[in-house]
């Protein structure tokens, strides 16, 4: 889900996460106000430790996807973090700060408890932007020959990656080579590239100019797919598990490493029946 402020699209999940953090901060202030103890600086330091730690572990696990463009390891906008190592680093930092200042224990404990409880409520309500297991929307598209067709999940047991893009979109252009490589590396996955809001001729001219090849490119001149997904921001990448269940969605530029990780998780979920 996105919150649209003019041309700016903000992910609702990020705003809710910020709200939970502010709630934790406020709770800590209320509990510690008699002693003048706040936890805002501790929470900030926890984030400063958690993000680079989670990123470093993630990059180490998926280093092969970063070898061709090592500078991209610093671009955390793709969401590539290993959550358990990030959480462990944050809690270790919190324990160290409490050891230095025992008066932080009570406000920090209650602040984290309330913050995590609020985020658990967000997860339980399905408001964090994670997929709800829906099938691909039924919309009318066309292929590069102008033949009309519908977007449907594969019936041969393969997972499916659907990428929404446009020729004028810089993040779409930056991620396209990685997606083209992934398509070649994963023949067991069906990749579908759905152009949004442009004519067939524009898409054909663009594909003739790029130094890579994409298989299964579809055209959605009226942006019906984006509307059905309640998303007007590009790019957007969806992963459907074998059987057609939506397993993952990503708004914005996706890295090859994050895509590989989510494909591995998607296929593992399918095998384990989760």
C-alpha positions, 0 to 999 in steps of 0.5 A, a space after each residue: 500500500 502507498 500513500 500518495 502526496 502529489 507525485 510522491 509515493 510513500 510506502 504505508 509500511 514505512 510510515 507505520 514503522 516510523 509510528 511504532 518507533 515514535 510510540 516506543 520513544 514516547 513510552 520510554 519518555 513517559 516511564 522515565 520522565 521522573 528521572 529525566 531519562 529518555 530513550 530516543 538516543 538509544 533507539 537511534 544508536 540501535 538503528 545505526 548499529 542494526 542497519 550496517 550489521 544486517 547489510 554486511 551479513 546480507 552482502 556476505 551471504 549474497 556476495 556473488 550478486 554484487 561482484 559485478 557492481 561492488 559499489 551497490 553494496 552501499 545502496 540499502 534502498 533495495 531492502 537487502 538486510 539480514 534481519 536476525 543479525 540486525 536485531 541481535 546487534 541492536 539488542 547487544 547495543 541496548 544491553 551495553 547502554 543499560 550496563 553503562 546507565 542502569 536507569 535506562 533499563 525500565 524505560 527502554 524495556 517498556 518502550 521496546 515492548 510497546 513498540 514491538 507490540 504495536 508492530 506485531 499488531 501491524 503485522 497481524 492486521 496485514 498493514 505492513 505491505 506484505 503480500 496477501 497470497 492473491 493470484 495475479 490480477 485479471 487484466 487485458 495486456 498485449 504482447 510485442 506483436 499486439 496480440 491480446 492476452 491476460 496475465 496468468 500464473 504458470 501451470 507447470 509448477 514454476 514461480 513467476 516474477 512480474 516486473 512493472 516498468 516504463 521506458 522513462 523511469 530511471 530506476 527501471 532502467 537501472 534495474 533492468 540489466 540485473 533482471 535480464 541476467 536473472 532471467 537467464 540464470 533462472 530458466 525454472 522461473 517465468 519472468 514477465 515484464 509489463 510496461 505501464 502506460 506506454 504504446 507498443 511502438 515506444 516499447 518496441 523502439 526502446 527494446 531495440 536500443 538496449 544492450 540486453 534481451 528480455 523475454 516475455 515483454 507485455 504492454 499495458 497501455 492503460 496501466 491496468 495492472 498498476 491500478 489493480 495492484 493499487 500502485 502508481 509508483 515504478 518500478 514494482 516487482 512481484 514474485 508469485 510462488 508455484 501455484 500462483 500465490 503472491 509471495 513477495 512484492 517490492 516497490 522501487 529498484 530491486 537488486 539482483 541479490 534481493 531478487 535471488 534471496 526472495 526467489 530462494 525463499 519463495 521456492 523453499 516456502 513452496 517445498 515446505 508448504 508454508 
